[in-house]
Amino acid sequence: MRRVAVIVFPGTNSEVETVDAARDAGSDAYYVWHKDTDLKGADVVILPGGFSYGDYLRSGAIARFSPIMEAVAAHARAGGGVLGLCNGFQTLCEAGLLPGGLVRNDRLRYVSRPVRLRVEAVDTPFTNQYRKGEEITIPIAHGDGRYVADAPTLAALEAEGRVVWRYVGENPNGSTNGIAGVCNAARNVVGVMPHPERLNAPVLGGQDGARVFFSLEARDATQHAGDLRAVGGHHRGM
Amino acid sequence: MASFRVEIRVMPRGGILDPQGQAVAHALHALGFADVNGARVGKHLVLTVDAASSSAAETRVKAMCDRLLANPVTEDYQLAVEPA
């Protein structure tokens, strides 16, 4: 059973579903308030969705300076798993723990509906229970979800297999290359705009998101993915 | 120490699609302002800063922009400093 810290900022609104989804998968999940400085022995940190600090200035721009973020950055640097969901993804980009940034959707609308995604990378701590190339349905709910990065960064993400999830069929927000989620070079920090915690049980209309959380408990699968990645030569620090 | 008024213009980086600017251009065209052939929308921030000199104030505010007020991945900024 892994200890999963779910960080709560003022304006976060998906922490309950996120803790529930991690507990449903067997993890010992708990909340950590953003003013804390201690992750309380976390194996994995999740930054959940919402509107931290009202999205003032830019989405995630102020949350990244919360006291807990120093501990989150240290955890990431030490190789610990960090997952950003929606606003959490925006915050990880603002904090420089993931490359690129998320800007206003191309049609200026807040988009809240299920989308089709392709799982492009299964050698991360959060996607090792999916099959590479598998197509899944997960809801999105965001106004600032268009992923952008400079050309060298995009080329590196694609060449190193660091696009984790990609929109298939329709691109709901104008994201570059249809990118819905990315990971860092060490592959332990992952950010995705869709909300897997909102679709993890049949009663919710589907469970395509559940394996994000089951992946946390699958130590063997993670280890196996780690071996593959070392062979592939993609295991390098960010 | 003197007080300086620093105006910061933050704009979406050139080359990044600016849908707000496009929407504003479309609305202006709909109103008959056909002479508009481009619009971009950014942010304007005004700070009052205590500093020893104008250049010291500028250096400080640049550091603020680099750390918080602008995102170097998606935005560019310009400063104008004047005595408050």
Interface residues (C-beta under 8 A of the other chain):
Chain A: L57 R58 A61 I62 F65 C93 E94 P99 G100 G101 V103 R104 N105 D106 R107 L108 R146 V148 A149 D150 G174
Chain B: P12 I16 L17 P19 Q20 A23 L68 L69 N71 V73 T74
